[in-house]
Amino acid sequence: MDTSIFDAVQGFAARVTSGGELQVSAAVPGTVDVNVASASGPLAVTPAGASSAAYGQVNVGTSSTAVLAQGARKGLLVANLDATKTVYLGFGGAPATTTGFPVPPGGTFALPAGVTTDDEVNAVTTSGTARVAFAEFT
């Protein structure tokens, strides 16, 4: 199964194929630094204006789970790694499945360029547990 991210407004698209190949295309103003350690190693991407990036993963269940602590950030990317469960995001408080921002199975949430939040980022699912990956740019 392919996993895709596409943002027509920002001119960015990324896709991980079922064979594990990362395909990226971007037409964005400014500079995007991409460092590839090796063909099978980590990929580090830091948007212009950010001096560092932190990456990680967390399990999210039916009780609100902190994905990222409150703090100054210049960019944010949250990916739902689960194949069947929707994850709901909340900023600055506990999300509910009726009011949180939904990230569908295999989907990704990204703050658009120039939009930031210092709020804590929390997540919840309707049932079971889902794995969530994040990238925070500061």
C-alpha positions as a Markdown table, in Angstrom:
| # | Residue | x | y | z |
|---|---|---|---|---|
| 1 | Met | 0.0 | 0.0 | 0.0 |
| 2 | Asp | 1.4 | 3.4 | -0.9 |
| 3 | Thr | 1.2 | 6.3 | 1.6 |
| 4 | Ser | 1.0 | 9.8 | 0.1 |
| 5 | Ile | 1.1 | 13.4 | 1.4 |
| 6 | Phe | 0.1 | 16.1 | -1.0 |
| 7 | Asp | -0.4 | 19.8 | -0.4 |
| 8 | Ala | -1.5 | 21.7 | -3.6 |
| 9 | Val | -1.4 | 25.1 | -1.9 |
| 10 | Gln | 2.2 | 24.7 | -0.8 |
| 11 | Gly | 3.3 | 22.7 | -3.9 |
| 12 | Phe | 4.6 | 19.7 | -2.0 |
| 13 | Ala | 4.1 | 16.0 | -2.5 |
| 14 | Ala | 5.7 | 13.0 | -0.9 |
| 15 | Arg | 4.9 | 9.3 | -1.3 |
| 16 | Val | 6.3 | 6.1 | 0.2 |
| 17 | Thr | 5.7 | 3.2 | -2.2 |
| 18 | Ser | 4.7 | -0.3 | -1.1 |
| 19 | Gly | 8.4 | -1.2 | -1.8 |
| 20 | Gly | 9.6 | 1.4 | 0.8 |
| 21 | Glu | 10.8 | 3.9 | -1.8 |
| 22 | Leu | 10.5 | 7.6 | -0.8 |
| 23 | Gln | 9.4 | 9.9 | -3.7 |
| 24 | Val | 9.4 | 13.6 | -3.1 |
| 25 | Ser | 8.6 | 16.6 | -5.3 |
| 26 | Ala | 8.4 | 20.2 | -4.1 |
| 27 | Ala | 7.9 | 23.7 | -5.6 |
| 28 | Val | 8.2 | 25.8 | -2.5 |
| 29 | Pro | 9.7 | 29.3 | -1.9 |
| 30 | Gly | 12.8 | 29.4 | 0.3 |
| 31 | Thr | 15.1 | 26.6 | 1.1 |
| 32 | Val | 14.4 | 23.0 | 2.2 |
| 33 | Asp | 17.4 | 21.1 | 3.4 |
| 34 | Val | 17.4 | 17.4 | 2.8 |
| 35 | Asn | 20.1 | 15.1 | 4.2 |
| 36 | Val | 20.1 | 11.4 | 3.4 |
| 37 | Ala | 22.4 | 9.4 | 5.5 |
| 38 | Ser | 22.3 | 6.3 | 3.3 |
| 39 | Ala | 19.8 | 4.5 | 1.0 |
| 40 | Ser | 18.4 | 2.6 | 4.0 |
| 41 | Gly | 19.2 | 5.2 | 6.7 |
| 42 | Pro | 17.2 | 8.2 | 8.1 |
| 43 | Leu | 16.0 | 11.1 | 6.1 |
| 44 | Ala | 16.2 | 14.5 | 7.8 |
| 45 | Val | 14.3 | 17.5 | 6.4 |
| 46 | Thr | 14.4 | 20.9 | 8.0 |
| 47 | Pro | 12.2 | 23.7 | 6.6 |
| 48 | Ala | 13.7 | 27.2 | 6.0 |
| 49 | Gly | 13.8 | 29.3 | 9.2 |
| 50 | Ala | 14.0 | 26.2 | 11.5 |
| 51 | Ser | 17.4 | 25.4 | 13.1 |
| 52 | Ser | 16.6 | 21.9 | 14.3 |
| 53 | Ala | 14.1 | 19.0 | 14.0 |
| 54 | Ala | 13.0 | 16.4 | 16.4 |
| 55 | Tyr | 11.4 | 13.1 | 15.3 |
| 56 | Gly | 9.6 | 10.4 | 17.3 |
| 57 | Gln | 6.6 | 8.1 | 17.6 |
| 58 | Val | 4.0 | 7.6 | 20.3 |
| 59 | Asn | 1.1 | 5.2 | 20.9 |
| 60 | Val | -2.3 | 6.9 | 21.1 |
| 61 | Gly | -5.4 | 5.3 | 22.8 |
| 62 | Thr | -8.9 | 6.2 | 23.9 |
| 63 | Ser | -7.6 | 8.6 | 26.6 |
| 64 | Ser | -5.9 | 11.9 | 25.5 |
| 65 | Thr | -2.2 | 11.3 | 24.9 |
| 66 | Ala | 0.4 | 14.1 | 24.6 |
| 67 | Val | 2.1 | 13.8 | 21.2 |
| 68 | Leu | 4.2 | 17.0 | 21.6 |
| 69 | Ala | 4.7 | 19.2 | 24.7 |
| 70 | Gln | 4.0 | 22.9 | 24.6 |
| 71 | Gly | 6.9 | 24.9 | 23.1 |
| 72 | Ala | 8.0 | 27.3 | 20.4 |
| 73 | Arg | 8.0 | 25.6 | 17.0 |
| 74 | Lys | 8.3 | 26.7 | 13.3 |
| 75 | Gly | 6.7 | 23.6 | 11.8 |
| 76 | Leu | 4.8 | 20.4 | 12.6 |
| 77 | Leu | 4.1 | 17.2 | 10.9 |
| 78 | Val | 2.0 | 14.4 | 12.5 |
| 79 | Ala | 1.4 | 11.0 | 10.7 |
| 80 | Asn | -1.1 | 8.4 | 11.6 |
| 81 | Leu | 0.7 | 5.1 | 11.1 |
| 82 | Asp | -2.3 | 2.9 | 11.8 |
| 83 | Ala | -4.0 | 1.1 | 8.8 |
| 84 | Thr | -7.5 | 1.1 | 10.3 |
| 85 | Lys | -8.0 | 3.7 | 13.0 |
| 86 | Thr | -8.6 | 7.5 | 12.7 |
| 87 | Val | -6.6 | 9.6 | 15.1 |
| 88 | Tyr | -8.1 | 13.0 | 16.3 |
| 89 | Leu | -5.7 | 15.9 | 17.2 |
| 90 | Gly | -6.3 | 18.6 | 19.7 |
| 91 | Phe | -4.2 | 21.7 | 20.3 |
| 92 | Gly | -3.8 | 23.1 | 23.8 |
| 93 | Gly | -6.3 | 20.6 | 25.3 |
| 94 | Ala | -7.7 | 17.1 | 25.1 |
| 95 | Pro | -9.3 | 16.3 | 21.8 |
| 96 | Ala | -12.6 | 14.5 | 21.4 |
| 97 | Thr | -13.5 | 12.3 | 18.5 |
| 98 | Thr | -16.4 | 14.7 | 17.7 |
| 99 | Thr | -14.3 | 17.9 | 17.8 |
| 100 | Gly | -10.7 | 16.9 | 17.2 |
| 101 | Phe | -9.0 | 17.3 | 13.9 |
| 102 | Pro | -9.3 | 13.9 | 12.2 |
| 103 | Val | -6.2 | 12.2 | 10.7 |
| 104 | Pro | -7.4 | 9.2 | 8.7 |
| 105 | Pro | -5.5 | 5.8 | 8.7 |
| 106 | Gly | -2.2 | 6.4 | 6.9 |
| 107 | Gly | -2.9 | 10.1 | 6.7 |
| 108 | Thr | -0.8 | 13.1 | 7.7 |
| 109 | Phe | -1.4 | 16.5 | 9.3 |
| 110 | Ala | 1.0 | 19.3 | 8.5 |
| 111 | Leu | 0.9 | 23.0 | 9.5 |
| 112 | Pro | 1.1 | 25.1 | 6.4 |
| 113 | Ala | 4.1 | 27.3 | 5.9 |
| 114 | Gly | 3.9 | 30.4 | 8.1 |
| 115 | Val | 1.3 | 28.9 | 10.5 |
| 116 | Thr | 2.6 | 27.9 | 13.9 |
| 117 | Thr | 1.3 | 26.9 | 17.3 |
| 118 | Asp | 3.0 | 26.7 | 20.6 |
| 119 | Asp | 0.2 | 24.7 | 22.1 |
| 120 | Glu | 0.6 | 21.1 | 23.4 |
| 121 | Val | -0.5 | 18.6 | 20.7 |
| 122 | Asn | -2.7 | 15.8 | 22.0 |
| 123 | Ala | -4.3 | 12.8 | 20.2 |
| 124 | Val | -7.0 | 10.2 | 20.8 |
| 125 | Thr | -8.7 | 7.3 | 19.0 |
| 126 | Thr | -12.2 | 5.9 | 19.2 |
| 127 | Ser | -11.0 | 2.4 | 20.1 |
| 128 | Gly | -7.8 | 0.5 | 20.6 |
| 129 | Thr | -4.3 | 1.9 | 20.0 |
| 130 | Ala | -2.8 | 3.7 | 17.0 |
| 131 | Arg | 0.9 | 4.6 | 16.4 |
| 132 | Val | 1.6 | 8.2 | 15.6 |
| 133 | Ala | 4.8 | 9.6 | 14.2 |
| 134 | Phe | 5.8 | 13.3 | 14.5 |
| 135 | Ala | 8.3 | 15.8 | 13.2 |
| 136 | Glu | 8.7 | 19.1 | 15.1 |
| 137 | Phe | 10.8 | 21.9 | 13.6 |
| 138 | Thr | 12.1 | 24.6 | 16.0 |
